[in-house]
């Protein structure tokens, strides 16, 4: 259940990763909604290692945003240390 269903917002979660790899694993039947990205080195976030580019994040930045991935998608970072704040819907 989420806010649309019951008026209660889903809890925010966060994940960190050093170097290129999957940051957030896909969750069956759920969409990942990214709300903040922090990166110490330049990185490109994609929906999977060979997937579509979602956003380029320059080194040393924090991006407040709203990226809604499709159902069952993962988040992959091409480089750098990255922390992503998100919730599942």
Number of C-alpha atoms within 10 A of each C-alpha: 11 12 10 9 8 8 9 10 13 13 10 12 12 15 13 16 18 17 15 17 16 20 22 20 15 19 13 9 11 15 18 22 18 21 18 16 21 21 24 17 16 18 22 17 24 21 21 20 16 8 13 11 14 15 13 13 21 16 15 13 14 16 13 12 11 11 14 17 20 14 15 14 21 20 21 25 29 20 18 21 19 27 19 21 16 22 18 19 18
